[in-house]
Amino acid sequence: MAISRAQLAKELEPGLNALFGMEYGRYEGQHAEIFDTEASDRAFEEEVMLSGFGAAPVKQEGAGVAFDDANESFTARYNHETVAMAFSITEEAVEDNLYDRLASRYTRALARSMAHTKQVKAAAILNNAFTAGASAGGDGVALCDASHPLTSGGTFNNEPSTAADLNETSLEDALISIAGFVDERGLIIALRGMKLIVPRQLQFVAERLLVSNLRVGTADNDVNAIKSMGMLPEGYVVNDYLTDTDAFFIK
């Protein structure tokens, strides 16, 4: 339905002091702090997890060499979506408005709506990171799960066995766990956490944990090991579209 004079009645009369309600600042590009962006001209993209070889066994003298198999593990498919919205204005509403150029005003409002949707959809990956079903990854479980299945038959976890708020202990435990991540055949991967991602409710906690020279919340004169060891070299970022006020993530 087109925007008509009936919806803009006050703007047809002289005497208004100001129009307000659509010229707000917005959080720009927060998705880029979490995700890498790639271009695509297809309806969907697929990525295949490959399983390599296990640990090499010892060969006894005179015995044959052991053979191992490599194969595909699982496939993740990313279906592209089209996000679209438009508006229309009657000719009379444009001609009779006394205060503003309607097209430019609502074009800016439309851009704000589109930018908001982009950030909400990006943050939804983390907002649903602990939920399986429609939000599950290629291996069939939630993005953050205690039992990611491995081709070797075991599992590995990328969330703590017991949920914990962001503090020195939970952050150090997470960094230790990341350094012990394994591949599909159980071989240790050389990984380290690079960046802490927090909702706005945890930004002050993150600042104290990563920037303080000494340990926080203690009278001991110990160094802040996270800072002195150069852990999380990209620091922390705040995402204002995260909905869980006490969940934190490490990239």
C-alpha positions as CSV (number, residue, x, y, z in Angstrom):
1,M,0.0,0.0,0.0
2,A,1.3,3.4,-0.9
3,I,2.0,6.0,1.8
4,S,-0.7,8.6,1.3
5,R,-1.7,12.0,2.7
6,A,-3.9,10.3,5.3
7,Q,-0.8,8.9,7.0
8,L,1.0,12.2,6.9
9,A,-1.8,14.5,7.9
10,K,0.3,16.8,10.2
11,E,2.9,17.4,7.5
12,L,0.2,19.0,5.3
13,E,-0.4,21.8,7.9
14,P,1.8,24.8,8.7
15,G,3.3,25.3,12.2
16,L,5.3,22.1,12.9
17,N,8.6,22.7,14.7
18,A,10.3,19.4,13.8
19,L,10.0,15.9,12.4
20,F,11.8,13.2,14.3
21,G,11.9,9.4,14.8
22,M,13.9,8.0,11.9
23,E,17.3,9.8,12.0
24,Y,19.1,7.5,14.5
25,G,22.6,6.2,14.4
26,R,23.1,2.5,13.9
27,Y,25.7,-0.1,14.7
28,E,27.6,-0.7,11.4
29,G,29.3,-3.8,10.2
30,Q,29.5,-5.7,13.4
31,H,29.1,-9.0,11.4
32,A,32.5,-8.4,9.9
33,E,34.1,-8.8,13.3
34,I,32.7,-12.4,13.5
35,F,32.5,-13.7,9.9
36,D,34.6,-13.7,6.8
37,T,32.6,-12.6,3.7
38,E,32.7,-14.4,0.4
39,A,30.9,-13.7,-2.8
40,S,28.6,-16.2,-4.6
41,D,26.5,-16.3,-7.7
42,R,24.8,-19.6,-6.9
43,A,21.6,-20.5,-5.2
44,F,23.6,-22.3,-2.5
45,E,27.1,-23.2,-1.5
46,E,28.4,-26.5,-0.1
47,E,31.4,-27.3,1.9
48,V,32.7,-30.8,2.5
49,M,34.6,-31.9,5.7
50,L,37.4,-34.2,4.7
51,S,38.8,-36.9,7.0
52,G,42.5,-37.5,6.7
53,F,44.6,-40.2,8.3
54,G,45.0,-41.3,11.9
55,A,48.2,-41.5,13.8
56,A,50.9,-43.6,12.1
57,P,51.5,-47.0,13.8
58,V,54.9,-48.6,14.5
59,K,55.9,-51.1,11.8
60,Q,57.6,-54.2,13.1
61,E,60.6,-55.6,11.3
62,G,59.6,-57.7,8.3
63,A,55.9,-56.7,8.6
64,G,53.9,-55.0,5.9
65,V,53.1,-51.3,6.0
66,A,49.6,-50.5,7.4
67,F,47.2,-48.8,5.1
68,D,44.6,-46.2,6.1
69,D,41.6,-44.7,4.4
70,A,40.7,-41.1,3.9
71,N,37.1,-40.1,3.1
72,E,34.5,-37.4,3.2
73,S,32.9,-36.8,6.6
74,F,29.9,-34.5,6.2
75,T,28.6,-31.8,3.9
76,A,27.3,-28.4,5.0
77,R,25.0,-26.5,2.7
78,Y,24.4,-22.7,2.8
79,N,21.2,-21.6,1.2
80,H,21.2,-18.0,0.1
81,E,18.3,-15.8,1.0
82,T,17.0,-12.6,-0.6
83,V,16.1,-9.8,1.8
84,A,14.0,-7.1,0.2
85,M,11.6,-4.4,1.2
86,A,10.3,-1.3,-0.7
87,F,7.9,1.6,-0.2
88,S,5.7,3.7,-2.4
89,I,4.3,7.2,-2.0
90,T,1.3,8.8,-3.7
91,E,1.9,11.8,-5.9
92,E,-0.4,13.9,-3.8
93,A,1.5,13.1,-0.6
94,V,4.8,14.2,-2.2
95,E,3.4,17.4,-3.7
96,D,1.4,18.6,-0.6
97,N,4.0,17.9,2.0
98,L,5.2,21.2,3.5
99,Y,8.3,20.1,5.4
100,D,10.4,17.4,3.8
101,R,11.5,15.6,0.7
102,L,9.6,12.3,1.4
103,A,11.6,10.1,-1.0
104,S,15.0,10.9,0.6
105,R,13.7,10.6,4.1
106,Y,12.1,7.1,3.6
107,T,15.1,6.0,1.5
108,R,17.3,6.6,4.5
109,A,14.8,4.7,6.7
110,L,14.7,1.8,4.3
111,A,18.6,1.6,4.3
112,R,18.5,1.5,8.1
113,S,15.9,-1.4,8.1
114,M,18.0,-3.4,5.6
115,A,21.2,-2.8,7.6
116,H,19.4,-3.9,10.8
117,T,18.2,-7.1,9.2
118,K,21.7,-8.0,8.0
119,Q,23.1,-7.6,11.6
120,V,20.3,-9.6,13.1
121,K,20.7,-12.5,10.7
122,A,24.4,-12.6,11.2
123,A,24.1,-12.6,15.0
124,A,21.5,-15.3,14.8
125,I,24.3,-17.8,14.1
126,L,25.6,-17.2,17.6
127,N,22.2,-16.6,19.2
128,N,21.2,-20.1,18.1
129,A,24.7,-21.7,18.6
130,F,23.5,-23.9,21.4
131,T,20.3,-25.1,19.6
132,A,20.3,-28.1,17.3
133,G,17.5,-28.9,14.8
134,A,17.2,-26.3,12.1
135,S,20.2,-24.4,13.6
136,A,22.5,-27.5,13.6
137,G,25.8,-27.5,11.7
138,G,26.9,-30.0,9.0
139,D,27.6,-32.7,11.6
140,G,24.0,-32.7,12.8
141,V,24.6,-31.1,16.2
142,A,24.5,-27.5,17.5
143,L,27.4,-25.2,16.6
144,C,28.5,-25.2,20.3
145,D,28.1,-28.7,21.6
146,A,29.7,-31.1,24.0
147,S,29.5,-34.1,21.6
148,H,30.6,-33.2,18.0
149,P,30.9,-36.7,16.3
150,L,34.2,-37.6,14.7
151,T,34.9,-40.0,11.9
152,S,37.3,-41.8,14.2
153,G,34.3,-42.8,16.3
154,G,34.9,-40.4,19.2
155,T,33.6,-36.9,19.9
156,F,35.0,-33.6,20.9
157,N,33.4,-30.6,22.6
158,N,33.6,-26.9,21.9
159,E,31.6,-25.7,24.9
160,P,32.3,-26.3,28.6
161,S,30.8,-29.3,30.3
162,T,29.3,-27.0,32.9
163,A,28.1,-23.6,31.7
164,A,30.1,-20.7,33.3
165,D,29.9,-17.0,33.3
166,L,32.7,-15.0,31.8
167,N,35.6,-14.7,34.3
168,E,39.3,-15.4,34.5
169,T,38.9,-19.1,35.1
170,S,36.3,-19.8,32.4
171,L,38.2,-17.8,29.8
172,E,41.5,-19.6,30.6
173,D,39.7,-22.9,30.5
174,A,38.2,-22.1,27.1
175,L,41.7,-21.1,25.7
176,I,43.2,-24.3,27.0
177,S,40.4,-26.3,25.4
178,I,40.8,-24.6,22.0
179,A,44.5,-25.5,22.0
180,G,43.6,-29.2,22.4
181,F,41.0,-29.3,19.5
182,V,41.4,-32.4,17.3
183,D,40.5,-33.2,13.6
184,E,38.2,-35.9,12.4
185,R,40.8,-38.6,13.1
186,G,41.7,-37.4,16.5
187,L,44.9,-35.6,15.6
188,I,45.6,-32.4,17.6
189,I,45.2,-29.2,15.6
190,A,47.4,-26.1,16.2
191,L,44.7,-23.6,17.1
192,R,44.6,-20.6,19.4
193,G,41.8,-18.2,20.2
194,M,42.2,-14.9,18.4
195,K,39.2,-12.7,19.5
196,L,36.6,-12.6,22.3
197,I,33.1,-11.8,21.2
198,V,30.7,-10.6,23.9
199,P,27.3,-9.0,24.2
200,R,27.2,-5.4,25.5
201,Q,26.3,-6.6,29.0
202,L,29.8,-8.2,29.3
203,Q,31.9,-5.4,27.7
204,F,33.2,-4.1,31.1
205,V,34.1,-7.6,32.2
206,A,36.0,-8.2,29.0
207,E,37.9,-4.9,29.3
208,R,39.1,-5.8,32.8
209,L,40.1,-9.4,31.8
210,L,42.0,-8.5,28.7
211,V,43.5,-5.0,29.5
212,S,44.4,-5.1,33.2
213,N,48.1,-5.7,33.9
214,L,47.4,-7.6,37.1
215,R,44.8,-10.3,37.8
216,V,41.3,-8.9,38.5
217,G,39.2,-9.5,41.6
218,T,42.2,-10.5,43.8
219,A,44.6,-8.8,46.1
220,D,47.5,-11.0,44.9
221,N,50.2,-9.2,42.9
222,D,50.0,-11.7,40.1
223,V,50.3,-10.7,36.4
224,N,47.4,-11.0,34.1
225,A,48.5,-14.1,32.3
226,I,46.0,-13.7,29.4
227,K,47.5,-10.3,28.6
228,S,51.2,-11.1,29.3
229,M,51.1,-14.2,27.2
230,G,49.6,-12.4,24.3
231,M,46.4,-14.6,24.3
232,L,43.5,-13.3,22.2
233,P,45.7,-11.0,20.1
234,E,42.7,-9.3,18.4
235,G,41.3,-8.4,21.8
236,Y,37.5,-8.4,22.2
237,V,34.6,-7.0,20.3
238,V,31.0,-6.2,21.4
239,N,28.1,-7.4,19.3
240,D,24.9,-5.5,20.2
241,Y,22.7,-8.0,18.5
242,L,23.6,-10.9,20.8
243,T,20.5,-11.8,22.9
244,D,22.1,-14.0,25.6
245,T,23.4,-11.6,28.2
246,D,25.9,-14.0,29.7
247,A,27.1,-16.0,26.7
248,F,30.6,-15.3,25.2
249,F,32.3,-16.7,22.2
250,I,35.9,-17.1,21.0
251,K,36.9,-16.8,17.4
